Amino acid sequence: MSGQPEGNYYDKYNSKNPLARRMMDGFLRAFDDLSVAAKAGAGYEAGCGEGNLSFRIARRGIAMRASDISKRLVEEANRKALADGLTARFECASIYDLTEQQAAAELVVCCEVLEHLEHPEAALDVLARLARPYLLTSVPREPLWRMLNMVRGSYWRAWGNTPGHVNHWSTGAFLRFLGTRFDVLAVRTPLPWTMALCRVRTHPAGAGTP
């Protein structure tokens, strides 16, 4: 999911910049490790953008469905899936509006989305209803993300904040946020992100199991 107006969309997955490419290679290795660890037979990606992550999973023979708020990106993802013969289907939808009938899956993916949302707690509640039982999610690692932006001379007036980022989590803060609804099973920190594979909690945080 771009999670932001289309004018701010940056396709980091296909960047030609050598440094950005190296960082994305680390991100994708972590993503592959955690998505394989879930051993899911089917998945749903909330906030898919052009579908890059859904395609990576679909290429392993796993049926993927996905959504994004951008009609243009969804149309592009569907064209690419058809051209590549991949078992993936994309639709236009807001993460807040996703229903269990529409989007519940063994593995739910929501990467590079939550930092854009005005109501991340509400989105996490939706993801907890959809995950059956796994969630794979990532956000930029702060304040490192903003520091690296400033090092490369970007967004100085905003202290390095990428346009559209309204939430800023350190690794610890993000894991605590996830812990309100999920048990965190595994964590990766490819520079400069925090990525976690989680299992939905079926009992309130702090409560004992039956």
C-alpha positions as CSV (number, residue, x, y, z in Angstrom):
1,M,0.0,0.0,0.0
2,S,1.3,3.4,-0.8
3,G,-0.6,4.7,2.1
4,Q,-0.2,8.2,0.8
5,P,-1.2,10.4,-2.1
6,E,0.1,9.0,-5.4
7,G,2.2,12.1,-5.9
8,N,4.4,11.0,-3.0
9,Y,4.7,7.4,-4.2
10,Y,8.3,6.1,-4.5
11,D,8.9,2.7,-6.0
12,K,11.8,1.7,-3.7
13,Y,11.5,-1.9,-4.8
14,N,12.8,-1.0,-8.3
15,S,15.2,1.8,-7.4
16,K,18.4,2.0,-9.5
17,N,20.4,3.8,-6.7
18,P,23.1,1.4,-5.6
19,L,22.8,2.2,-1.9
20,A,19.0,2.0,-2.0
21,R,19.3,-1.3,-3.9
22,R,21.6,-2.7,-1.2
23,M,19.2,-1.8,1.5
24,M,16.3,-3.2,-0.4
25,D,18.2,-6.5,-0.9
26,G,18.4,-6.8,2.9
27,F,14.7,-5.9,3.3
28,L,13.7,-8.6,0.8
29,R,15.9,-11.3,2.3
30,A,14.3,-10.6,5.7
31,F,10.9,-10.7,4.1
32,D,11.5,-14.0,2.3
33,D,12.9,-15.6,5.5
34,L,9.8,-14.6,7.6
35,S,7.2,-15.3,4.9
36,V,8.6,-18.8,4.4
37,A,8.7,-19.4,8.2
38,A,4.9,-18.8,8.3
39,K,4.4,-21.9,6.1
40,A,1.2,-20.4,4.8
41,G,-0.9,-21.9,2.0
42,A,-2.6,-18.6,1.1
43,G,-2.0,-15.0,1.9
44,Y,-3.5,-11.5,1.8
45,E,-1.5,-8.2,1.5
46,A,-3.1,-5.1,2.9
47,G,-1.5,-2.1,1.2
48,C,0.2,-3.8,-1.7
49,G,1.3,-0.9,-3.9
50,E,2.4,-2.4,-7.2
51,G,2.3,-5.9,-5.8
52,N,6.0,-6.6,-5.4
53,L,5.8,-8.5,-2.1
54,S,2.6,-10.4,-3.1
55,F,4.4,-11.4,-6.3
56,R,7.4,-12.8,-4.3
57,I,5.1,-15.0,-2.3
58,A,3.0,-16.0,-5.3
59,R,6.1,-17.2,-7.2
60,R,6.4,-19.8,-4.5
61,G,3.1,-21.3,-5.6
62,I,1.1,-19.6,-2.8
63,A,-2.3,-18.0,-3.7
64,M,-2.3,-14.3,-2.9
65,R,-4.9,-11.7,-2.8
66,A,-4.2,-8.0,-2.0
67,S,-5.5,-4.5,-1.9
68,D,-4.4,-0.9,-2.0
69,I,-6.1,2.5,-1.9
70,S,-4.6,3.5,-5.3
71,K,-6.7,2.4,-8.2
72,R,-3.8,3.0,-10.6
73,L,-1.4,0.8,-8.6
74,V,-4.1,-2.0,-8.3
75,E,-4.7,-1.9,-12.0
76,E,-0.9,-2.1,-12.7
77,A,-0.6,-5.1,-10.3
78,N,-3.4,-7.0,-11.9
79,R,-1.9,-6.4,-15.4
80,K,1.5,-7.7,-14.2
81,A,0.0,-10.7,-12.4
82,L,-1.8,-11.6,-15.6
83,A,1.2,-11.1,-17.8
84,D,3.4,-13.2,-15.5
85,G,0.8,-16.0,-15.0
86,L,0.8,-15.5,-11.2
87,T,-2.0,-16.7,-8.9
88,A,-2.6,-13.2,-7.4
89,R,-5.6,-11.0,-7.4
90,F,-5.7,-7.3,-6.5
91,E,-8.5,-5.0,-5.5
92,C,-8.9,-1.3,-4.5
93,A,-9.8,-0.9,-0.8
94,S,-8.8,0.9,2.4
95,I,-7.2,-1.1,5.1
96,Y,-9.8,0.2,7.5
97,D,-12.7,-1.3,5.4
98,L,-11.3,-4.8,4.9
99,T,-13.7,-7.5,6.2
100,E,-12.9,-11.1,7.3
101,Q,-15.0,-12.5,4.4
102,Q,-13.0,-10.4,2.0
103,A,-9.4,-10.6,3.3
104,A,-8.9,-13.2,6.1
105,A,-5.9,-15.4,5.3
106,E,-3.4,-17.7,6.9
107,L,-0.7,-15.1,6.4
108,V,-1.6,-11.4,6.3
109,V,1.1,-9.0,5.0
110,C,1.2,-5.3,5.8
111,C,4.6,-3.8,5.1
112,E,5.4,-0.1,4.8
113,V,1.9,0.9,5.5
114,L,1.3,1.6,9.2
115,E,3.7,4.6,9.3
116,H,1.3,6.4,6.9
117,L,-2.0,5.9,8.8
118,E,-3.7,8.4,10.9
119,H,-5.3,5.6,13.0
120,P,-2.8,2.8,13.3
121,E,-4.5,1.3,16.3
122,A,-7.7,0.9,14.3
123,A,-5.7,-0.7,11.4
124,L,-4.0,-3.1,13.8
125,D,-7.4,-4.2,15.1
126,V,-8.4,-4.9,11.5
127,L,-5.2,-6.9,10.9
128,A,-5.9,-8.9,14.1
129,R,-9.3,-9.9,12.7
130,L,-7.9,-10.9,9.4
131,A,-4.8,-12.9,10.5
132,R,-5.5,-16.7,10.6
133,P,-3.1,-16.6,12.5
134,Y,0.0,-14.8,11.1
135,L,0.9,-11.2,10.4
136,L,4.1,-10.1,8.6
137,T,4.6,-6.4,9.0
138,S,7.3,-3.8,8.7
139,V,7.9,0.0,9.3
140,P,10.8,2.3,9.0
141,R,13.1,2.2,12.0
142,E,13.2,5.6,13.7
143,P,15.1,7.8,14.3
144,L,17.5,6.0,12.0
145,W,15.3,6.5,9.0
146,R,15.1,10.2,9.3
147,M,18.9,10.5,10.1
148,L,19.7,8.6,6.8
149,N,17.4,10.9,4.9
150,M,19.2,13.9,6.2
151,V,22.6,12.3,5.5
152,R,21.6,12.0,1.8
153,G,20.4,15.6,1.9
154,S,16.6,14.9,1.8
155,Y,13.7,16.5,3.8
156,W,15.9,18.8,5.9
157,R,13.0,21.2,6.6
158,A,11.1,18.3,8.1
159,W,14.1,17.0,10.1
160,G,14.4,14.1,7.7
161,N,10.8,12.9,7.8
162,T,9.6,11.3,4.6
163,P,6.4,13.0,3.3
164,G,3.4,11.0,4.4
165,H,5.0,9.4,7.4
166,V,2.8,10.3,10.4
167,N,3.9,7.6,12.8
168,H,7.5,7.0,14.0
169,W,8.5,3.9,15.8
170,S,11.8,2.6,17.2
171,T,12.1,-1.1,17.1
172,G,11.1,-1.4,20.7
173,A,8.2,0.9,20.4
174,F,6.9,-0.9,17.3
175,L,7.1,-4.3,19.0
176,R,5.2,-3.0,22.0
177,F,2.6,-1.6,19.6
178,L,2.2,-5.0,17.9
179,G,2.2,-6.7,21.3
180,T,-1.2,-5.2,22.2
181,R,-2.8,-7.6,19.7
182,F,-0.2,-10.1,18.6
183,D,2.5,-12.4,20.0
184,V,5.7,-11.5,18.2
185,L,7.4,-14.7,17.0
186,A,10.4,-13.4,15.1
187,V,12.1,-10.0,14.4
188,R,14.4,-8.8,11.7
189,T,16.1,-5.4,11.5
190,P,17.4,-4.9,7.9
191,L,18.8,-1.4,7.7
192,P,16.7,0.8,8.2
193,W,13.5,-1.1,9.0
194,T,11.9,-3.2,11.7
195,M,10.1,-6.3,10.4
196,A,8.2,-8.8,12.5
197,L,6.3,-12.1,12.1
198,C,3.5,-12.2,14.6
199,R,0.7,-14.6,15.6
200,V,-2.6,-13.1,16.6
201,R,-3.3,-13.3,20.3
202,T,-6.6,-15.0,21.2
203,H,-6.6,-13.7,24.8
204,P,-6.0,-10.2,26.1
205,A,-2.4,-9.1,26.7
206,G,-1.3,-10.1,30.2
207,A,-4.1,-12.7,30.7
208,G,-3.2,-16.2,31.4
209,T,-4.0,-18.9,28.9
210,P,-7.0,-21.2,29.8
